[in-house]
Amino acid sequence: MFNGGMSDGVGSGRRITGVGVPPAAEISGHGLRLRPWRPESAEDAAAWLRGVRDPEFLRWNTPLRTVGSLDDARGSLRARLEEARQGVATAFCVTDAGSGAVLGHLGVNTVDPFLRTARVGYWVLPEARGRRVARRALALASAWGFEGAGLHRLELGHALGHDVSCRVAERCGYRFEGELRGAMFEAGRHDAFRNVHLHARLASDPYPPVDAPADGARPGGTRPGGADPDRNPRGADPGLGHGAV
């Protein structure tokens, strides 16, 4: 974890200390293992390429740069590692805890070290959808963000109309806070914009149960014991709020 400092701006000489997220650690739970991406791994590069080229992903996300080859994918993953070294973002490869198969991606991005905020985003590979992968991974990464990285607030945004992602956010305790106008690129365009639903969760909010009901009820519960193509406006990770779960 890196620390930075800035003046309070009133001439007192007092320093305000900022906190950056540490590099991705291995996190296990809910049948998943979240680990760092490995740029030199053929399996990881192929999974990244498939994830960011998937038509469902591209329906809801418009990367700034095209990832069209395995070399491009490795370059994206190396950029992720560099961001992690700088403490400004952390990228997790979401895998099955039993088989080790790659299921998707979850990023903790756009870290503000002074307000201790970040934005989360994810995508899930087609063959892993329908298994609550996004919800389980988001629950793990959220706990890590608050308890492991010392963050105060996590935000999640998704394109207006992405109802599945809206439900994932709510069931993971991310409250709907409003609609942001023109905060994300339109699908396949860099010259037009669409609105975004903003959800957020605070470190002080209750931890919802991971097995939240599928009837649309909002999550509740208590704290348990125990787009590079990678960026869009407003912190859109490839797969920010991507609800193909």
Residue, then its C-alpha position, 0 to 999 in steps of 0.5 A: m500500500f502506498n501513502g501520499g501526502m498533501s497540504d491542507g491548503v490553509g497554511s498550517g503545515r498539516r499533511i493529509t495522508g492518502v492511501g492507495v490500494p495494495p497490489a492484488a492479493e489472493i482472496s478465496g471465498h464463496g467458491l471463488r479465488l481472486r488472484p492477480w492476472r498473469p500477462e505471460s500466461a497464455e491462458d490468462a491472455a486468451a481469457w482477457l481477449r475473449g472477455v473484452r471482445d465478447p459481444e455482450f461486453l461490447r454492448w455495455n462497454t466501449p473500450l478506448r482502444t481495441v484489443g484484437s490479439l493476444d499481444d494486445a491482451r498481454g499489453s493490457l494486462r501489463a498495464r494493469l500490473e503497472e497501475a497496481r504498482q502505482g497503487v491507483a488500481t488493482a485487477f483481479c482474475v476471477t477463478d473457480a476455487g476448485s478447478g482454477a478455471v478463469l471465470g472473469h475479471l474484477g477491478v478496483n479502479t480510479v483510486d482517490p488516495f485522499l478521499r479513500t474512494a475507488r470504482v469497481g467494475y467486472w466482466v464474466l466470461p460467457e461460459a461462467r454466466g448464470r452462476r452468480v460469479a459477479r455477485r460472489a466476486l464483488a462481495l469478496a473484492s468489496a470486503w478486501g477494498f474496505e478491510g484490506a485496502g482501507l477504502h471508505r467508499l466504493e462506486l459501481g456504475h452501469a449503463l442505463g437499461h442494464d437491469v441485471s447489473c443493477r440487481v448485482a449492485e443492489r444485492c452486494g449492498y451498493r445503493f442506488e444514488g442517482e443517474l449521471r447524464g452522459a457519463m459513458f460512451e454509447a455502444g461502439r462510439h466515442d462521439a456519443f454518450r449515454n447515461v449511467h446509474l451510480h451505485a455506491r457502498l460505504a465501509s460502514d454499510p452492513y454486509p449483505p448476505v452473498d446468497a441474497p434472494a433472486d426475487g428483486a428484494r434489496p439486500g440486507g444483513t449484518r457484517p459477517g464475523g469472520a477502459d487502454p481498452d480498460r477505461n471509459p469515462r467515470g471510471a468505466d473498467p472493461g466490464l464496469g457494471h457489466g451484468a452478464v452474470 
